[in-house]
């Protein structure tokens, strides 16, 4: 195999060209989803699971939405505080993972592109 930038011969399993350091292998494990959109959804609508709907994790998004609805419905009984606290912490952790570039979409690909 030859480097497309400098033309030098490189081993077939190399990720970088040893002479010019050009990347030879594309990131196939990177999601086409936007990290900025995911972060904004998680920050502003995180307790409703909007960021998880966006990245395709529908099951956990519905769980977050259900916890939020049950939390608000039972807030008058003071039971809802526990639900809302739990879903709030969950959304905060997802927001931090998104900012760090560790959040994955429904296919297991990292959401890295801003």
Secondary structure as UniProt FT lines:
FT   TURN            4..6
FT   TURN            12..13
FT   TURN            18..20
FT   TURN            28..29
FT   HELIX           35..45
FT   HELIX           46..48
FT   HELIX           50..55
FT   HELIX           58..73
FT   HELIX           75..77
FT   HELIX           80..100
FT   TURN            106..107
//
